[in-house]
Amino acid sequence: MKLYSNRILAAIAIVLGSTPAVAVNKVNAQLTSIIRAAGYKCQEPVTEIEEELASAPQERAWIVECKNAAYKVLPLPHFSYHVEVLELPE
C-alpha cells in the first residue's frame, strides 16, 4: 500500500512541477484583441484579473495590465465591450 501511495505522490509532483508558473498570469488573447479593437495599444500584456462588479452580482469585468497601460474591460449587451483606461500604479 505504501508503494502505491508513493507512486501517486510522485505522479502529482511531476504534474505540478511541469506546469509553468507563467500560465497563472497568462493574459487571454481575446481580451487584448478587444482592447486593441477599441483603439488602444496593449504592449506586452502582463496580468489579467477577473472581478465581480459590486453593483451587479452576475456581471464581471476584467482588468488587464499591459507594459504601457492598464485597462478595464466591461462586457455590454449584444457581445460588445466597453474599454476604460486605468492609471498604472507607480
N, C-alpha and C positions, 0 to 999 in steps of 0.2 A: 504493500500500500504506500509505503514511504517513497519508493522508486517512482510510482505513478504520480504522486503529488510533486515530486521534484521535476518531473518532465513537464507537468503543467506550468509550474512556476518558471521553468526555463523558456517555454514557448511564449509565455506572457512577456517575459523580459526581452525576448527577441523582437516581438511585435512592437512593444513600447519603445524599445531602443532604436528601431529602424524608422520610426515616424519622425520626419523632420520637424524641428521646432518652428520653422517658417510657416508651416501650414496653419498654425494657430492665428497668425496675423495676416494671412493671405487675403488680399482685397478682392472682392468679387469683380470680375471684369465687366459685368453688366452695369454695376454702379459707376465705374469710371467712364464707361461709354455714355451713360445718362448725363454725367457731369460735362463731358466734352460736347455732347449734342446740344446742351444748353448754352454753349459758347464759352465755357471756362476751360482753363488749362489745368490738368492734373498731372504734374510731373512726378514720376516715381511714387505711386501710391504706397503708403506706409502701413496704415491701420484702418480697420473698419469696425465700428461699434454700432450694434443694433440696440435701439432703446424704445421703450413703450412711452407713448405720449400720455402725460398726466390728464389732459383734457378729454381724451377719447381712449377708453381702455382697449378697444380692439385695433387701434391704429398703431403703426410702428413707423419709426424714422431711422435713418442710418446716418452716422457721422463718419465721413471718410476724410482721413488726414493724408494729404499728399506732401511732398517735399516743399512745394511752393505755397500751399494754402490748405485750408480745411473747409469742408463743405457739408451741409446738412441736406439730405435727400429725403423729401416727403412725398409719399405716393398720393396721387389725386385720382378721382374717378375717371373711368374710361382709359385706363392704362397710360396715364400721363404722370409727370413728376414735377415737383417744384424744387429747384436747387437754390439754396441760400448759402452765401459766402460767410464763413466764420473767421474770426481773428485767431491766428495761431498764438499760443502762449509762448512767451519768450523766456 
